[in-house]
């Protein structure tokens, strides 16, 4: 029966089990067998004295178990040994100086990896093993991190320790998704040093970080760098959004957005930049004279008018939207119809909103256009989606919008071509695509192409090889979950232990 209830104590001789109320006491002793001296290794069974050890064990029936273990102090039989006596150890049950059995320690460590200190202590208390949260963390930190082989295909990404202030670097195997290591920062020297100390990496997947690119060139010059496809697509989406906003006057069949507080400043800045350009000054000289960043000057220089820099209004759905066609038809039939009359009519149709909402809706001109214009981001999402995945109504509206702007027609064609390169793994055709994009009158797309050329080998590899940074994005999400579990105790060493042992 004892072997069934306490299998972890099978190497001991159990003499008695005592019911102590909230705990269960197990009286046990070591078997009468020879034991080796820790210094010389000489076997001995000559007893010098006995000692009592008190060990906490796995709970039984929701009650804590305490093992009262009698161990022997033996006399070393070797005359040349400097140790005259030694206490026998029970490695199958516990460690030297420990107050818990190995099985209970393993349970505490497993819970610490999953739930951290406070939550782990709470779970253990519910099952009958009472340990403090600090003990849970100490047991976790005492667990050795297993040695892992250096993967041939490595994936690298950063995550925030303190958002906007401190970042760390996560390394995983891009094929098996196994976590390899966590570095304390995202500096190039740190990653380069790790790569030098761990030779054997053949392929490294990364985002567009220049620091990681330099680190890989320094620490593993033989490795092939692979730029992540998702980041390439996201960067293209940013360029598409800039183009859509710049040409909003062509495709947006809707009310003109009223001036806002910053619009006059935008016009002044646009005028200042183009005045200096007309005088023959370069972009760097304009930035120096105006005291602005070079990218800011470029943005104003690319815009032919200040109106191109104004973002179209983004209106949310309101209670008036279901009655938009009725309002538009009535205002077309009777241009001077009173708002109160329209309010009474749509209330009969089920309108439950206020009169102020209707007045604001009409003053914004939202009932005047033939159809509700999409927001710039909605239009970008249509351009970046497969045409077959769009509903028929959206396909028709997108076709109408593209027909009103020749630049957007060219943009949609370039997006589709790049999507074909991305999905078809045709990295060898990237150079021809960039040449065509450079010939188009799309400045935002030129900036995207310039970024591709700066990292061309990695981009071509990303469009050719099957590896990506997708798995490490999922691992980063899990790391953030572990970090937030620990609140203020999320020190780097503790977090690294949990990440690598999870």
C-alpha positions, 0 to 999 in steps of 0.5 A, spaced: 500 500 500 505 504 501 508 503 494 502 505 491 500 511 495 508 514 496 511 511 489 516 517 490 519 514 497 520 507 494 527 507 495 526 508 503 523 503 508 517 506 511 515 504 518 509 508 519 504 513 516 501 518 522 495 522 521 496 529 524 490 533 522 492 538 516 498 534 515 500 527 514 507 524 517 511 519 514 516 516 518 521 512 514 529 510 514 534 508 509 535 501 508 541 498 511 546 498 505 553 500 503 554 507 502 560 510 498 564 516 502 564 522 498 571 524 498 575 517 497 569 513 494 570 507 499 564 503 501 562 503 508 556 500 512 559 501 519 554 506 523 557 512 527 550 515 529 543 517 526 540 523 524 533 526 522 531 529 516 524 533 515 522 533 508 516 536 505 513 531 499 508 531 494 501 532 498 496 527 498 488 528 498 489 536 499 494 535 505 501 536 506 506 530 507 512 531 511 517 525 511 521 524 518 527 521 515 532 517 519 539 517 515 545 514 518 552 517 519 557 512 517 565 511 518 569 511 512 573 505 512 579 508 508 585 510 513 588 515 508 581 519 507 581 525 511 573 524 512 572 520 518 565 520 518 560 522 513 552 522 512 549 518 507 545 521 501 538 519 498 539 522 491 533 518 489 529 522 494 532 529 495 538 533 494 544 535 500 541 540 505 534 540 501 528 540 505 523 538 499 523 531 495 525 531 488 518 530 486 515 536 490 521 541 487 519 538 480 512 540 481 514 547 484 519 548 478 513 546 473 508 551 476 513 557 476 515 556 469 507 557 467 504 561 473 510 565 476 511 566 483 505 569 487 500 565 482 504 558 483 504 559 490 497 560 490 496 553 486 500 549 491 497 552 497 490 549 494 493 542 493 496 542 500 503 544 498 505 551 502 511 554 499 512 562 499 512 566 492 519 567 493 521 560 494 517 558 488 522 563 484 528 561 487 526 554 485 525 556 478 532 560 478 535 554 480 533 550 474 539 549 469 537 551 462 538 545 458 544 546 452 541 547 445 544 545 439 545 551 434 540 551 429 542 552 422 536 557 420 535 562 426 530 567 427 531 574 430 526 579 433 526 584 439 521 585 444 519 590 449 522 590 457 519 597 458 516 599 452 519 605 448 525 604 453 528 597 454 528 592 449 531 585 449 532 580 443 529 573 442 532 567 438 528 561 436 529 556 431 525 558 425 524 550 423 522 547 429 520 554 433 524 552 439 527 558 443 534 558 443 536 564 447 534 571 450 539 577 449 539 583 454 538 588 449 537 589 441 544 592 440 548 589 434 554 588 438 550 583 443 547 579 437 554 579 433 558 576 439 552 571 440 553 569 433 561 568 434 560 564 440 555 560 436 558 558 430 554 554 425 548 558 423 547 558 415 540 562 415 538 568 419 531 571 418 529 578 421 525 584 420 528 590 416 532 592 422 539 595 420 542 593 427 540 586 426 543 586 419 550 589 421 550 584 427 549 578 422 554 581 417 559 582 423 558 575 427 556 570 421 558 573 415 557 566 411 549 566 413 544 568 408 540 574 411 532 573 409 528 579 410 521 577 413 515 577 407 510 580 412 514 586 414 515 587 406 508 587 405 506 592 411 512 597 408 508 596 401 501 598 405 504 604 408 507 607 401 500 605 398 496 609 404 501 615 402 499 615 395 491 614 396 491 620 401 495 624 396 490 623 391 484 623 395 482 629 391 481 624 385 477 618 388 473 621 394 466 623 391 464 626 398 464 633 402 470 637 402 473 636 409 473 643 413 479 646 415 482 644 422 487 647 427 493 644 423 491 646 416 494 653 416 501 651 419 501 645 413 500 650 408 505 655 411 510 649 411 509 647 404 510 654 402 516 655 406 519 649 403 517 650 396 520 657 396 527 655 398 527 650 392 525 655 387 531 659 389 535 653 388 537 650 394 537 643 395 533 639 400 539 639 406 540 646 405 532 647 406 532 642 412 538 646 415 535 653 414 528 651 417 531 647 422 527 641 420 528 633 419 530 632 412 525 627 411 520 632 413 522 637 408 522 631 403 515 630 405 513 637 403 517 637 397 514 631 394 507 634 395 505 639 389 500 642 393 498 643 401 492 640 399 495 633 398 498 633 405 490 633 408 488 627 410 480 626 408 475 625 414 474 619 417 467 618 419 464 613 423 457 609 422 451 613 425 444 612 426 443 616 420 446 611 415 440 607 414 436 613 412 442 616 407 438 614 401 432 617 403 435 623 405 439 624 399 432 622 394 428 627 398 434 633 398 434 632 390 427 632 389 426 638 394 432 642 395 430 647 400 426 641 404 427 643 412 431 639 417 425 638 421 421 635 416 426 630 414 427 628 421 419 627 422 420 622 416 426 618 418 423 617 425 417 614 422 421 609 418 425 608 425 430 613 426 432 613 434 437 618 434 437 626 435 436 632 431 443 634 432 446 628 429 442 629 423 444 636 422 451 634 423 450 629 418 447 633 413 452 639 414 458 634 413 455 633 406 455 625 408 448 625 404 450 628 398 455 623 394 452 618 390 455 613 395 458 613 402 466 614 400 471 609 404 476 611 408 483 611 406 485 605 410 479 602 407 481 603 400 488 601 402 485 594 405 481 593 398 487 595 394 492 590 398 486 584 398 486 579 393 480 581 388 477 574 389 476 575 396 472 582 396 465 582 396 462 584 389 459 591 392 466 592 394 469 590 387 465 594 383 466 600 388 473 599 387 473 599 380 469 606 380 474 609 384 480 606 380 477 609 374 477 616 377 484 616 378 490 614 373 495 614 379 491 609 383 490 604 377 497 604 376 498 603 384 493 597 384 497 594 378 504 594 382 501 592 388 498 586 384 505 584 381 508 585 388 503 580 391 505 575 385 512 576 387 511 574 394 506 568 393 510 565 387 517 566 391 519 569 384 525 573 388 529 573 381 523 578 378 524 583 383 529 588 379 524 588 373 518 590 378 523 596 381 525 598 375 517 599 373 515 602 379 521 607 379 518 609 372 511 611 375 509 618 378 508 615 385 513 618 390 511 614 396 512 607 392 519 610 390 521 611 397 519 603 398 523 601 392 529 605 395 528 601 402 528 595 398 535 596 394 538 598 401 537 591 403 536 588 396 540 581 398 536 579 404 529 582 400 531 577 394 532 571 399 525 573 403 522 572 396 525 566 394 526 562 400 521 559 404 523 561 411 520 567 415 519 571 421 512 568 422 514 563 428 518 568 432 512 573 432 508 568 435 513 566 440 514 574 442 506 574 444 507 568 449 513 572 451 509 578 453 504 574 456 509 571 461 512 578 462 505 581 464 504 575 469 510 577 473 508 585 474 514 588 477 518 582 478 519 581 471 527 582 471 531 580 465 534 573 468 527 571 471 524 572 464 529 569 461 529 563 465 521 562 464 522 563 456 527 558 455 524 553 460 517 554 458 
